[in-house]
Amino acid sequence: MAVGNRFLDFLNGDRFRLFFSGDVAKSVLKRLESNPRDEETLAHKSFLDHLHSNIQFGLPLNSTHYFWDALITDFRAPFIKRDLILKNPQGIAYAWRWPELIARQCDYDIALIRRHLQAG
């Protein structure tokens, strides 16, 4: 199936509607509650503090950056932003772990993503 078709299927699907109904945030909070002391949870708490600060001051948020991992793991969205991987402009915790996360969640060839990133 072509990437364009997969994207359209995602946009028209339940996962997309769930994402915009606030369930991504609930999913992140659920993870925090399940492991309150591990290193990853502490990074997520720092991330949520940063997120809260941005919201409080009315700064724009790119939800595909801030919730990239929940979109892939919890909502099976087959996409990740190039800018997040290459630049990570918001300093999202653990964004560098994208290959590991994608490999765990699907059978997509990570080498294809890396080649695409190198091609510019």
N, C-alpha and C positions, 0 to 999 in steps of 0.2 A: 504494500500500500504506500502511496506517495506521501511524503511528509505533509504536503498541503492538505491532503484528504484527512490525515490523522489529526491535524490541527483543527479542521472544521468539525470533525467528529467530537473532539474534545470540547470545543466551544458550544456545541449543541447538546452536550451530555450533562448528566447529573453532577459530575465532579466539578465542572465549571460553576454551576449554580451553587453548589455547596461552598465552594471557595468564596464566592462573593456574598454568601449569607453569614459569614463570620465563623464558619466551622474550622478554618485553618488556625485561627487564633486559639480556639478551644482545643484543637489537637496539640498545639505547642504547649499550652498550659497543662494538659493531661500528662504529657511527657515529663514536665517539670515536677509534677506531683508524684510521679511514680519513682523518681530517682533524685531526691532532694539534695544529695551531698556529692554526687560524682562530678568529676572535672567538666564533663560536657554540660551538665545541668548548670553549673556555675557560669559557664560561658553563655548559656542561653539566658540566664537571669541578667547578665550584663547586657546582652543583646536586647532584652525586653526593656531594661532601663533606658537604653539608647533610643529604642523605638518610641517609648512613652514620651521622652523628652522631645523628639521630633514632632510627634502628634500634638503635644501641649503647645509648642511654639508655631504650629501651623506649617511646618516644612513638608514639602511633597515627599511621598514615599513610593518607591517602586516595589509593589507587592511581590513581583516575580523575583526580586533580589532578596527581600526580607524573609520571604517564606519559601524559598527555593526547595529546601529539603522536605518540608511538609507537602508541597505540591507533588514531588516525586514519590515519596514513600506512602503518604496517606491518601492521595487523590490520583495516583498513577498518571500524572501529567507527564507526557513523554518529551518535555522540553526544558531547557535551561538556557539562560541568557548568556550570550557570548561575552558581553561586557562584565558580567559577574565573574566569569572564569578568568578573563584576561586582566581586568583592572580592579575589580571589587571596590568600586568607588565609595561604598558606605562602610567598608571594613567589616563585612558580615563574617561572624565567627564560623570557622570550619568550612568555609566555601571551597577551600583547597581540597577537601575530601570528596569532591563531586565524582571522580572516577570510581571510587570505592562504593559510594551510595548507588550510583547508576548500575554498576555491575551486580550489586545485591538485588536490585529491584527488577531488572529486565535483562534480556539477552542481547541488548544492543552492543555493537562492536565499539568499544571505547577508542580504539585506534582510528576509526573513522572520524570521531569527534576531534581527536588531536590533529589529524591531517587537515581537517577543515579549519581549525584554529590557526595552524601554521600557514595555510594558504593565504590568509589575510582577508 
